[in-house]
Amino acid sequence: MRILLLVDCYLPDTKSSAKLIHDLAVEFHRLHHDVIVAAPDNALSEPIQITNDEGITVLRIRTGQIKGATKVIRAINEARLSQVIWKAGRHFFKANPCDLIVFYSPSIFFGSLVQKLKSLWNCKTYLVLRDIFPQWAVDTGVLKEGPVCWFFRHKERQQYRAADVIGVQSPANLQYFSQHGLQDGYNLEVLYNWATLNENKIDLLNDRKRLGLEDKVVFFYGGNIGVAQELNNIIRLADSVRGRPDIHFLLVGDGSEVPHLKAKIHQSALDNISVHSPVTQQQYLGMLSQYDVGLISLNRNLKTHNYPGKMLGYMYFSMPILANINIGNDLKDILEESRAGFVCISGEQNKLREYALKLAEDKQLRRQMGKNARALLEETFCVSCAASQILSNM
């Protein structure tokens, strides 16, 4: 069958969603399906670009800036995604009918486009729901209840209505729909995040030497650096172990909180933590292959739950995980039961320090937890499992 994958960014973007959709597209292609990936791209010089990558047709549509834009500009440009993509791509869509649409959230603004395509093609639709917005923004104080929030909730529900099946990323996410009286309105299931088990291209630059991190135990964080991550916890952790020259914290990524974090690091005169700008996907994988512990951090006020995509890269490279998460997140259960890492609730700084020191001081513990993390990936978070589950609904 022909499958359309709709996402708000695609490779070479380094966001986890770009990598997730790429891995899923490759797996669908391996299963002999005809695969199209459609994504916005504000860097295009032409309104539309069509390329072929690894046997996958990639349709890029020029849109306004989303990543790195101010909140207002981002909201305006995201709200216009469906309209802009349809206007620029309608001839392509009419000439390439699909049997299945798999669309990814975030963004919440694909609902009207999916409805239009669903009507045009009379096809099935599957929503991969990785981010329950605007609820998390309300929980963290980024967004207040009011007209803007109402508009976002309207778009959220429009997106849900466009889906024949909604795959949430953890059992705890099902509670959101139950708590809001939505459990009977939609066809819901748990669809875990996924990763390929065979990365072919990895840029193996010696980043330890380049960044002066030789002979150190490096705690690595890669991904978005925003309010939802509450990375102040990691700065406080670095401050609490500043007397340990063998420990370093490396944060790689971009986001709204980067200036604040850099200022905090400078004010506290910390030399055991550094913030690195985003790198290419292959450079990122190369970094993961060299460092010792993978960091996860989530804002304590979040009431929705998720398994951050960055966790998959940690597990692929057999890294133990040190997670600092919100109350009730069932990521705690899965990591502790598999003994793939240590988990504490955001704000438990003494416990976080205790776990960090255990991992820094015990190489054998890191090695065993890393092996457990890789086993967890292979058993639960493999891309073949996700592809098979999505296709089974069709």
RANOR-V839057 format. One record per backbone hydrogen bond with DSSP energy under -1.0 kcal/mol. CO is the residue of the C=O (numbers start at 1). NH is the residue of the N-H. If there is no record, write none. Layout:
co | nh
CO | NH
CO | NH
This chain:
co | nh
1 | 34
2 | 99
2 | 100
3 | 36
4 | 102
5 | 38
6 | 104
10 | 13
15 | 19
16 | 20
17 | 21
18 | 22
19 | 23
20 | 24
21 | 25
22 | 26
23 | 27
24 | 28
25 | 29
26 | 30
27 | 31
28 | 33
29 | 32
34 | 3
35 | 57
36 | 5
37 | 59
38 | 7
39 | 61
41 | 44
47 | 62
49 | 60
51 | 58
53 | 56
56 | 53
57 | 37
58 | 51
59 | 39
60 | 49
61 | 41
66 | 69
70 | 74
71 | 75
72 | 76
73 | 77
74 | 78
75 | 79
78 | 81
80 | 84
81 | 85
82 | 86
83 | 87
84 | 88
85 | 89
86 | 90
89 | 93
90 | 94
91 | 95
92 | 96
99 | 124
100 | 4
101 | 126
102 | 6
103 | 128
105 | 130
110 | 114
111 | 115
112 | 116
113 | 117
114 | 118
115 | 119
116 | 120
117 | 121
118 | 122
124 | 101
125 | 164
125 | 165
126 | 103
127 | 167
128 | 105
131 | 133
132 | 136
134 | 138
135 | 139
136 | 140
137 | 142
137 | 143
146 | 150
147 | 151
148 | 152
149 | 153
150 | 154
151 | 155
152 | 156
153 | 157
154 | 158
155 | 159
156 | 160
157 | 161
158 | 162
160 | 163
165 | 127
166 | 189
167 | 129
168 | 191
170 | 173
171 | 174
172 | 175
174 | 178
175 | 179
176 | 180
177 | 182
178 | 181
182 | 185
187 | 166
189 | 168
195 | 383
205 | 207
206 | 210
207 | 211
208 | 213
209 | 212
213 | 216
217 | 248
218 | 292
218 | 293
219 | 250
220 | 295
221 | 252
225 | 257
226 | 229
228 | 299
230 | 233
231 | 235
232 | 236
233 | 237
234 | 238
235 | 239
236 | 240
239 | 242
241 | 244
244 | 247
246 | 217
248 | 219
249 | 274
250 | 221
251 | 276
252 | 223
254 | 225
255 | 258
257 | 261
258 | 262
259 | 263
260 | 264
261 | 265
262 | 266
263 | 267
264 | 268
265 | 270
266 | 269
272 | 249
274 | 251
276 | 253
280 | 284
281 | 285
282 | 203
282 | 286
283 | 287
284 | 288
285 | 289
287 | 290
287 | 291
293 | 220
294 | 322
296 | 324
299 | 302
308 | 311
309 | 312
310 | 314
311 | 315
312 | 316
313 | 317
314 | 319
315 | 318
320 | 294
321 | 342
322 | 296
323 | 344
324 | 298
325 | 346
326 | 329
329 | 332
330 | 334
331 | 335
332 | 336
333 | 337
334 | 338
335 | 340
340 | 321
342 | 323
344 | 325
345 | 348
347 | 349
348 | 352
349 | 353
350 | 354
351 | 355
352 | 356
353 | 357
354 | 358
355 | 359
356 | 360
357 | 361
358 | 362
362 | 366
363 | 367
364 | 368
365 | 369
366 | 370
367 | 371
368 | 372
369 | 373
370 | 374
371 | 375
372 | 376
373 | 377
374 | 378
375 | 379
376 | 380
377 | 381
381 | 195
382 | 386
383 | 387
384 | 388
385 | 389
386 | 390
387 | 391
388 | 392
390 | 393
391 | 394
